[in-house]
Amino acid sequence: ARGAAHPDRLVAYTSTQGHSSIVKAAMVAGLCRDASGGDRVRFVPVDRDLAMDQEALRERIRADRAAGLVPFFVCATIGTTSTTAVDPVAAIAAVLAEGGFTHSGGWLHVDAAYAGTALLCDEHRWMGAGVEHVDSLCFNPHKWMLTSFDCSAFWTRDRATLIESLSVTPEYLRNRATES
């Protein structure tokens, strides 16, 4: 997260239909020890269309903040693997904006691995409503576009944060020339 919260207070959110890779990433980041998500990954209930219920998300975030926790990551999905459900990205972004989520260092990611390619078609662009508010989006061209297996396209609003998180260059070797 872009902020100074203690790692033990960070909480991530995804719907009950979110991909298992979200919990796997939380495990790698040290947020939980197993696929249950533990205390720091919240599985948000879904509505009748199996999309993330934004009101349930709002309530979980409020409850976590009241408990002194720091919501830092929300993963919405466009085309869940199990049901192809489409989370209401615009409504989720609005919930996060009203609570100051992004201003406090929160990150909204969209997992469009399965159905993201459909966003290229005019008739399916409705699924991407609200993506202009997200911090990152990933989709897998290999699923629909006949490209090599494991081809994954990742976009992030703040590439400097991503690059910095993967950097192993010590501070004493950094200068304007190498940073450019």
C-alpha positions as CSV (number, residue, x, y, z in Angstrom):
1,A,0.0,0.0,0.0
2,R,1.1,3.5,-0.6
3,G,1.1,4.7,3.0
4,A,2.6,4.1,6.4
5,A,0.2,1.7,8.0
6,H,1.6,-1.2,10.0
7,P,1.5,-4.4,7.9
8,D,-0.5,-6.2,10.7
9,R,-3.4,-3.8,10.2
10,L,-3.8,-4.1,6.5
11,V,-6.9,-5.7,5.1
12,A,-7.7,-6.8,1.5
13,Y,-11.1,-7.4,-0.1
14,T,-12.5,-9.5,-3.0
15,S,-15.8,-11.1,-3.7
16,T,-16.7,-14.7,-2.8
17,Q,-16.4,-15.3,-6.5
18,G,-12.8,-13.9,-6.8
19,H,-10.1,-16.0,-8.2
20,S,-7.9,-18.1,-5.9
21,S,-4.8,-16.1,-7.1
22,I,-6.0,-13.2,-5.0
23,V,-5.6,-15.2,-1.8
24,K,-2.4,-16.7,-3.1
25,A,-1.0,-13.1,-3.6
26,A,-2.2,-12.3,0.0
27,M,-0.3,-15.4,1.2
28,V,2.9,-14.3,-0.6
29,A,2.5,-10.8,0.9
30,G,2.2,-12.2,4.4
31,L,-1.4,-11.2,4.9
32,C,-2.6,-14.8,5.5
33,R,-1.2,-18.3,5.9
34,D,-3.7,-20.4,4.0
35,A,-6.5,-20.2,1.5
36,S,-9.1,-19.3,4.1
37,G,-7.8,-15.7,4.0
38,G,-7.4,-15.6,7.7
39,D,-8.2,-12.3,9.4
40,R,-6.9,-10.0,6.7
41,V,-8.6,-11.0,3.5
42,R,-12.3,-10.2,3.4
43,F,-14.6,-12.2,1.0
44,V,-17.4,-9.8,0.2
45,P,-20.8,-11.4,-0.5
46,V,-22.3,-11.2,-3.9
47,D,-25.7,-10.2,-5.3
48,R,-28.2,-12.3,-7.2
49,D,-26.0,-11.8,-10.3
50,L,-23.0,-13.2,-8.4
51,A,-21.3,-9.7,-8.6
52,M,-19.7,-8.1,-5.6
53,D,-22.3,-6.4,-3.4
54,Q,-21.0,-2.8,-3.1
55,E,-23.2,-2.2,0.0
56,A,-21.6,-5.2,1.7
57,L,-18.2,-3.9,0.7
58,R,-19.0,-0.5,2.2
59,E,-20.1,-2.1,5.5
60,R,-17.0,-4.3,5.8
61,I,-14.7,-1.4,5.2
62,R,-16.6,0.7,7.8
63,A,-16.4,-2.1,10.3
64,D,-12.7,-2.7,9.7
65,R,-11.9,1.0,10.0
66,A,-13.8,1.1,13.3
67,A,-11.8,-1.8,14.5
68,G,-8.5,0.1,13.8
69,L,-7.7,-1.8,10.6
70,V,-6.5,-0.3,7.3
71,P,-8.4,-1.3,4.1
72,F,-5.7,-1.1,1.4
73,F,-6.6,-3.3,-1.5
74,V,-9.8,-4.2,-3.3
75,C,-9.9,-6.6,-6.3
76,A,-13.0,-6.4,-8.5
77,T,-13.5,-8.9,-11.3
78,I,-14.7,-8.7,-14.8
79,G,-15.6,-12.2,-15.7
80,T,-15.1,-14.4,-12.7
81,T,-13.7,-17.8,-13.6
82,S,-16.4,-19.8,-11.9
83,T,-19.5,-17.9,-13.2
84,T,-18.3,-15.1,-15.5
85,A,-19.9,-12.6,-13.1
86,V,-19.0,-9.0,-13.7
87,D,-18.4,-6.8,-10.6
88,P,-19.9,-3.3,-10.7
89,V,-16.5,-1.5,-11.0
90,A,-18.0,2.0,-11.2
91,A,-20.1,1.4,-8.1
92,I,-17.2,-0.1,-6.2
93,A,-14.9,2.8,-7.1
94,A,-17.7,5.2,-5.9
95,V,-17.8,3.4,-2.5
96,L,-14.1,3.6,-2.2
97,A,-14.0,7.3,-3.2
98,E,-16.6,8.3,-0.7
99,G,-14.6,6.7,2.1
100,G,-11.3,8.4,1.0
101,F,-9.9,4.9,0.2
102,T,-7.6,6.0,-2.7
103,H,-6.5,9.2,-0.9
104,S,-5.3,7.1,2.0
105,G,-3.1,4.8,-0.1
106,G,-5.7,2.2,-1.1
107,W,-5.4,0.3,-4.4
108,L,-8.3,-0.8,-6.6
109,H,-7.4,-3.6,-9.0
110,V,-9.5,-5.3,-11.7
111,D,-9.0,-8.9,-12.4
112,A,-10.2,-9.2,-16.0
113,A,-8.1,-12.2,-16.8
114,Y,-11.0,-14.2,-18.3
115,A,-13.3,-11.7,-19.9
116,G,-11.1,-8.7,-20.3
117,T,-10.5,-9.4,-24.0
118,A,-14.3,-8.9,-24.6
119,L,-13.8,-5.2,-23.7
120,L,-12.3,-4.8,-27.1
121,C,-15.8,-5.3,-28.6
122,D,-18.3,-2.3,-28.5
123,E,-21.1,-4.6,-27.4
124,H,-19.2,-5.7,-24.3
125,R,-17.7,-2.4,-23.2
126,W,-20.4,-2.0,-20.5
127,M,-18.5,-4.5,-18.4
128,G,-15.6,-2.0,-18.2
129,A,-17.7,0.9,-16.8
130,G,-15.6,2.6,-14.1
131,V,-12.2,1.2,-15.1
132,E,-11.0,4.8,-15.5
133,H,-11.0,4.9,-11.6
134,V,-8.9,1.8,-11.0
135,D,-5.2,1.6,-10.1
136,S,-4.5,-1.5,-12.2
137,L,-6.1,-4.0,-14.5
138,C,-4.9,-7.3,-15.8
139,F,-6.3,-9.5,-18.6
140,N,-5.1,-12.6,-20.3
141,P,-5.0,-12.4,-24.2
142,H,-4.2,-16.1,-24.3
143,K,-7.7,-17.0,-23.2
144,W,-9.5,-15.6,-26.2
145,M,-7.0,-14.1,-28.7
146,L,-5.0,-17.2,-29.7
147,T,-1.7,-15.9,-28.3
148,S,0.9,-17.9,-26.4
149,F,-0.2,-19.5,-23.2
150,D,0.3,-17.4,-20.1
151,C,0.3,-14.1,-22.1
152,S,-0.9,-11.6,-19.5
153,A,-1.4,-7.9,-20.1
154,F,-1.1,-5.7,-17.0
155,W,-1.8,-2.0,-16.8
156,T,-1.1,0.2,-13.8
157,R,-1.8,3.9,-13.3
158,D,1.4,4.3,-11.2
159,R,4.2,2.4,-12.9
160,A,6.7,4.0,-10.6
161,T,5.2,2.1,-7.6
162,L,5.4,-1.2,-9.4
163,I,8.9,-0.6,-10.6
164,E,10.1,0.4,-7.2
165,S,8.5,-2.6,-5.5
166,L,10.6,-4.9,-7.8
167,S,13.8,-2.9,-7.5
168,V,16.9,-4.4,-5.9
169,T,19.1,-1.4,-6.7
170,P,20.6,0.0,-3.5
171,E,20.2,3.7,-2.8
172,Y,23.9,4.5,-3.3
173,L,23.7,3.4,-6.9
174,R,20.7,5.5,-7.8
175,N,21.0,8.8,-9.8
176,R,19.1,10.7,-12.4
177,A,20.7,8.9,-15.3
178,T,19.9,5.3,-14.1
179,E,16.4,6.3,-12.9
180,S,15.5,7.6,-16.4
